[in-house]
Amino acid sequence: MRERGPTVWAVCAVMAAALFWSSSYAVTKQVLEDVGPLSIGAIRFTLAGLLLGVLVRLSRHRPARPDPRQRRQLYLSGFLGITVYFTLENVGVDLSTASDASLIVATYPLMTMLVELVVFRTRMPLLRVTGVLLATVGAFLVVRNGAEIGGSSRWLGDILLLLGGLAWAGYNVLGKRASVGQDAANVTYYQTLAGAAGFLLASLLEADDWRMPGATASSLLVYLAVACSVGGFLLYNYGLRSMASSVAVNILNLVPVFGVIGAVVINGESIRLAQVTGGVIIIVGVALGMIEQGQEATAKPDARRSEPSGTATARTAAEVGPVPDEPKAAGPTAYGVIDGAR
């Protein structure tokens, strides 16, 4: 029973991140009325970097500083998952709708799965593949719906959001490798530094349009930084350490369901039958991915108990190699900062 505990906490953490992130599309759509898409990223992640810096400095269980190679990997993953991804997301939301953006993230598990297959040659169980493909069908219904009723602008926004999935896949795969020996707060801190630096440079392209945002936009920017950036990424990185990245991203398919609700409540957007159908298919896909994850977590302890000691030792040595399929938490320090941050 003890071996299943971390998996339960990891799943809960990723689901909580999904809840935070689900609101970001509708909130970003509101802020775009006052602030440019690149400037939103610069403000959001600079604030997040400052908050994470304080959190890391105050931690009583700080791990050793990453070595130069590990820092480069963390910076690159942060640039991909923050600067590149959120640039595509913010511009995509500006051209499309918050509800489309919420639903298109359903394609991200497929992209992550393909990257894992190419980079790690990871074996994908049938239920996981089925769940991902179902979620992709749901996203196709959303994009087709957007092209039919929104014209070329909305279609282009949807395509940019799809391209963001490739950057997100790179963030997941590279971030999992680079986080070995580091807790979630440290990983998120280094990634956010790189993401904020990239956005600060990119935001100079909007310098001619800079103006002081109003009170509502300012408060929403703080929400994006604290809840969606710091809280969401801390929880997600914590969960990612204990499961395959394609499983973690599959859980994020709950974001579309929550996000469409937020788009309707916050922005007053309407929902068509194609979007409702896509949302139902997405939920089925997530359920299949969760069933497969539960079977995998249950089967591993039973299999190990039945193995001779020599076989179990050899299997353990293989699992803790440089790129494990199901990475384990680095140790007690991996939990300390997250628990304190809550």
PyMOL commands that set and color helices and strands:
alter all, ss='L'
color gray80, all
select helices_A, chain A and resi 2-22+24-31+37-58+68-95+98-119+126-178+184-209+215-240+245-251+254-267+273-305+309-319+333-341
alter helices_A, ss='H'
color red, helices_A
deselect
rebuild
show_as cartoon
